[in-house]
Amino acid sequence: MTDETPRKGRSKGTGDFFAVDYGAWPAVCGQGLNAAVAYVVLARFSGRDNMHTAASIQAIEKYTGMGRERARASVDALIAEIGRAHV
């Protein structure tokens, strides 16, 4: 018997971690703390390709306590930064 209690919803064998794009991180942080926090939430719910996410503004609100307007502004800032990076 171990002292560790299994957590509900824990996936087996895949680990509880995710990745962020190392090259994009400085640009994300350049958009401010709210944008960086939103990016981490979006990354947490991204697929294996790290191009699509199941997260939404509501997920950012839920997991960070950030208000809807700030969450939306953060995502808009991230989208605008992506547009500048790919021009």
C-alpha positions in Angstrom: 0.0 0.0 0.0 1.3 3.4 -0.8 0.7 6.8 0.7 -0.2 8.3 -2.7 -3.9 8.5 -3.5 -4.7 8.2 -7.2 -6.2 11.3 -8.6 -9.5 11.1 -10.4 -9.4 11.5 -14.2 -5.7 10.9 -14.4 -4.7 9.4 -17.7 -2.7 6.2 -17.6 0.8 6.1 -19.1 0.7 9.5 -20.8 1.9 11.7 -17.9 0.4 15.0 -16.8 2.4 17.4 -18.9 2.2 19.4 -22.1 4.5 21.4 -24.3 4.7 25.1 -25.4 6.5 26.4 -28.5 9.9 27.5 -27.2 10.4 29.7 -30.2 7.0 31.4 -29.7 7.3 31.9 -26.0 9.3 35.2 -26.1 6.7 36.7 -28.4 3.9 35.4 -26.2 5.4 37.0 -23.1 5.9 40.2 -25.0 2.1 40.5 -25.1 1.9 40.6 -21.3 1.2 38.3 -18.4 -2.4 37.7 -19.2 -1.6 36.6 -22.8 1.2 34.3 -21.5 -1.2 32.7 -18.9 -3.9 32.3 -21.6 -1.3 30.7 -23.9 -0.4 28.1 -21.3 -4.1 27.2 -20.8 -4.6 26.9 -24.6 -1.4 24.7 -24.8 -2.6 22.5 -22.0 -5.7 21.5 -24.1 -3.9 21.3 -27.4 -3.7 18.1 -29.4 -0.5 16.3 -30.4 0.1 18.6 -33.3 0.0 21.7 -30.9 -1.9 23.5 -33.6 -5.4 23.0 -32.4 -6.8 23.4 -28.9 -10.1 22.3 -27.3 -9.8 25.2 -24.8 -11.9 28.3 -25.1 -12.3 31.7 -23.4 -14.4 29.9 -20.8 -11.5 27.5 -20.0 -9.2 30.5 -19.5 -11.7 32.0 -17.1 -12.2 28.7 -15.2 -8.5 27.7 -14.8 -7.0 31.2 -14.2 -9.7 33.3 -12.6 -9.2 35.9 -15.4 -12.3 37.8 -16.4 -14.0 37.1 -19.8 -13.0 40.5 -21.3 -9.3 40.1 -20.3 -9.3 36.5 -21.5 -10.8 37.5 -24.8 -8.3 40.4 -25.1 -5.5 38.1 -24.4 -6.5 35.6 -27.0 -7.0 38.4 -29.5 -3.5 39.6 -28.7 -2.1 36.1 -29.3 -3.9 35.8 -32.6 -2.6 39.2 -33.7 1.0 38.2 -32.8 0.6 35.0 -34.8 -0.5 37.1 -37.8 2.6 39.4 -37.4 4.9 36.4 -37.1 3.7 34.8 -40.3 3.7 37.8 -42.5 
